[in-house]
């Protein structure tokens, strides 16, 4: 078990580091492009943004009311640096949360097999996983937008986002069903299925971003 945990930890660290380095290189290239252009020569915002980004960072977004985040090439450089930091933390917390999911799954399996003394441990892990999961999601949802639109066609980023829809839906279902299983034991199998779906889609989304 210790060897397995060590191997998983090493793999999580390796993937997180690789992703962070790739994201850092891309962001540095964008910063260089912005530093060589003025607002009349460069598109400062992508055409497509998710609703949370448009609400905060769109041309008339909430953050534009602050002098620090006026829409200029120089200040967009600062936004992209902030984006890089937020996504870096997003990646690290993401892998930590994935580790928590693995631990919770192991404890949950024992609980389903009659180890009711582990109920409090399972619930504590569940609370920690939820905090990690939704904090990780928030860092992505509210980060400043990238400088350019995504290219058309398939990409690992798009697959990462599609899987995010799946694991977030499953995560919400898992929490809702968790509160219902005590009064409705017949729902346990659905709670377990939702939890496995959340874990599978979440793990896949962390892996595909590497490629």
C-alpha positions as CSV (number, residue, x, y, z in Angstrom):
1,X,0.0,0.0,0.0
2,X,2.8,2.4,0.9
3,X,4.5,1.7,-2.4
4,X,1.3,2.3,-4.3
5,X,0.7,5.6,-2.5
6,X,4.3,6.7,-3.2
7,X,3.9,5.8,-6.9
8,X,0.6,7.7,-7.2
9,X,2.1,10.7,-5.4
10,X,5.1,10.7,-7.8
11,X,2.9,10.4,-10.8
12,X,0.6,13.3,-9.6
13,X,3.6,15.5,-9.0
14,X,5.2,14.7,-12.4
15,X,2.0,15.4,-14.3
16,X,1.3,18.6,-12.3
17,X,4.8,19.9,-12.9
18,X,4.7,19.1,-16.7
19,X,1.4,20.8,-17.1
20,X,2.6,23.9,-15.2
21,X,5.7,24.2,-17.3
22,X,3.7,23.9,-20.6
23,X,1.2,26.5,-19.4
24,X,4.0,28.8,-18.3
25,X,5.7,28.6,-21.8
26,X,2.4,29.4,-23.6
27,X,1.6,32.3,-21.3
28,X,5.1,33.8,-21.6
29,X,4.7,33.7,-25.4
30,X,1.4,35.6,-25.1
31,X,3.0,38.1,-22.8
32,X,5.8,38.8,-25.3
33,X,3.2,39.3,-28.0
34,X,1.3,41.8,-25.9
35,X,4.4,43.7,-25.0
36,X,5.2,44.3,-28.6
37,X,1.8,45.6,-29.6
38,X,-0.6,48.4,-28.7
39,X,-4.3,48.2,-28.3
40,X,-5.0,49.1,-31.9
41,X,-2.9,46.2,-33.2
42,X,-3.8,43.3,-31.0
43,X,-7.0,41.6,-29.8
44,X,-6.9,41.9,-26.1
45,X,-9.7,39.5,-25.3
46,X,-10.9,36.2,-26.9
47,X,-14.3,36.3,-28.7
48,X,-15.5,33.3,-26.7
49,X,-15.5,33.3,-22.9
50,X,-17.3,31.2,-20.3
51,X,-20.1,33.2,-18.5
52,X,-18.1,33.6,-15.3
53,X,-15.2,35.1,-17.2
54,X,-17.4,37.4,-19.2
55,X,-19.1,38.6,-16.0
56,X,-15.8,39.5,-14.4
57,X,-13.3,40.0,-17.2
58,X,-15.4,40.9,-20.3
59,X,-15.1,44.4,-21.9
60,X,-17.7,45.7,-19.4
61,X,-17.1,43.1,-16.7
62,X,-17.0,43.8,-13.0
63,X,-13.2,43.9,-12.8
64,X,-13.0,46.6,-15.5
65,X,-14.3,49.1,-12.9
66,X,-10.9,48.9,-11.2
67,X,-8.0,50.9,-12.5
68,X,-5.7,48.0,-12.1
69,X,-7.7,46.0,-14.6
70,X,-8.4,48.5,-17.3
71,X,-8.4,46.9,-20.8
72,X,-4.9,47.8,-22.0
73,X,-2.1,45.7,-23.4
74,X,0.1,46.4,-20.3
75,X,-2.6,45.5,-17.8
76,X,-3.6,42.5,-19.8
77,X,-0.1,41.3,-19.3
78,X,-0.7,41.4,-15.5
79,X,-4.0,39.6,-16.0
80,X,-2.3,36.8,-17.9
81,X,0.3,36.5,-15.1
82,X,-2.6,36.2,-12.6
83,X,-4.2,33.6,-14.9
84,X,-1.0,31.6,-14.9
85,X,-0.8,31.7,-11.1
86,X,-4.5,30.8,-10.6
87,X,-4.2,27.9,-13.1
88,X,-1.0,26.7,-11.5
89,X,-2.7,26.5,-8.1
90,X,-5.7,24.9,-9.8
91,X,-3.5,22.1,-11.1
92,X,-1.8,21.5,-7.8
93,X,-5.1,21.4,-5.8
94,X,-6.6,19.3,-8.6
95,X,-4.1,16.5,-8.0
96,X,-4.4,16.8,-4.2
97,X,-8.1,16.5,-4.6
98,X,-7.7,13.5,-6.8
99,X,-5.6,11.9,-4.1
100,X,-8.3,12.6,-1.6
101,X,-10.9,11.0,-3.9
102,X,-8.8,7.8,-4.0
103,X,-8.6,7.7,-0.2
104,X,-12.3,8.4,0.2
105,X,-13.1,5.6,-2.3
106,X,-11.0,3.1,-0.3
107,X,-12.7,4.1,2.9
108,X,-16.1,4.1,1.2
109,X,-15.6,0.6,0.0
110,X,-14.8,-0.6,3.5
111,X,-17.8,1.3,4.8
112,X,-20.1,-0.4,2.3
113,X,-18.7,-3.8,3.4
114,X,-19.8,-3.2,7.0
115,X,-17.0,-1.1,8.5
116,X,-19.4,1.4,10.1
117,X,-16.7,2.6,12.4
118,X,-15.2,4.4,9.4
119,X,-18.3,6.5,8.8
120,X,-16.9,9.6,10.5
121,X,-13.6,9.2,8.6
122,X,-15.5,8.9,5.3
123,X,-17.5,12.0,6.0
124,X,-14.4,14.0,7.0
125,X,-12.7,13.0,3.8
126,X,-15.8,13.9,1.9
127,X,-15.8,17.4,3.3
128,X,-12.1,17.8,2.5
129,X,-12.6,16.5,-1.1
130,X,-15.6,18.9,-1.6
131,X,-13.6,21.9,-0.4
132,X,-10.6,20.9,-2.6
133,X,-12.9,20.2,-5.6
134,X,-14.9,23.3,-5.6
135,X,-11.9,25.5,-4.8
136,X,-10.1,24.0,-7.7
137,X,-13.1,24.6,-10.0
138,X,-13.5,28.2,-8.8
139,X,-9.8,28.9,-9.7
140,X,-10.5,27.9,-13.3
141,X,-14.0,29.4,-13.6
142,X,-13.0,32.8,-12.4
143,X,-9.4,33.1,-13.8
144,X,-8.9,35.9,-16.4
145,X,-9.5,34.7,-20.0
146,X,-6.7,33.6,-22.3
147,X,-5.5,36.1,-24.9
148,X,-6.6,34.1,-28.0
149,X,-9.6,32.0,-28.9
150,X,-9.1,28.2,-29.0
151,X,-8.4,26.7,-32.3
152,X,-11.2,24.9,-34.1
153,X,-11.5,21.1,-33.9
154,X,-10.4,18.7,-31.2
155,X,-8.0,19.7,-28.5
156,X,-7.0,18.3,-25.1
157,X,-8.3,21.5,-23.6
158,X,-11.8,21.0,-25.0
159,X,-11.9,17.4,-23.9
160,X,-10.7,18.6,-20.4
161,X,-13.7,21.0,-20.3
162,X,-16.2,18.4,-21.6
163,X,-15.1,16.0,-18.9
164,X,-15.4,18.8,-16.4
165,X,-19.1,19.0,-17.1
166,X,-19.4,15.3,-16.5
167,X,-17.5,15.2,-13.2
168,X,-19.1,18.3,-11.8
169,X,-22.6,17.0,-12.5
170,X,-21.6,13.7,-11.0
171,X,-20.0,15.4,-8.0
172,X,-23.2,17.4,-7.3
173,X,-25.3,14.2,-7.6
174,X,-22.9,12.4,-5.2
175,X,-23.4,15.1,-2.6
176,X,-27.2,15.2,-3.0
177,X,-27.5,11.4,-2.8
178,X,-25.1,11.2,0.2
179,X,-27.6,13.2,2.2
180,X,-30.5,10.9,1.2
181,X,-28.9,7.5,1.7
182,X,-29.4,7.5,5.5
183,X,-33.2,7.7,5.1
184,X,-33.3,5.8,1.8
185,X,-30.7,2.9,1.9
186,X,-31.8,1.8,-1.6
187,X,-30.1,4.9,-3.0
188,X,-26.6,3.8,-1.9
189,X,-25.9,2.1,-5.2
190,X,-26.7,5.3,-7.1
191,X,-24.6,7.3,-4.7
192,X,-21.7,4.9,-5.3
193,X,-22.2,5.0,-9.1
194,X,-22.2,8.8,-9.1
195,X,-19.0,8.9,-6.9
196,X,-17.2,6.5,-9.3
197,X,-18.4,8.5,-12.3
198,X,-17.1,11.7,-10.7
199,X,-13.7,10.1,-9.9
200,X,-13.4,8.5,-13.4
201,X,-14.2,11.7,-15.3
202,X,-12.1,13.8,-12.9
203,X,-9.0,11.6,-13.2
204,X,-9.5,11.4,-17.0
205,X,-9.7,15.3,-17.2
206,X,-6.4,15.6,-15.3
207,X,-4.7,13.1,-17.6
208,X,-5.9,14.4,-21.0
209,X,-4.7,17.9,-20.3
210,X,-1.1,16.5,-20.3
211,X,-1.4,15.5,-24.0
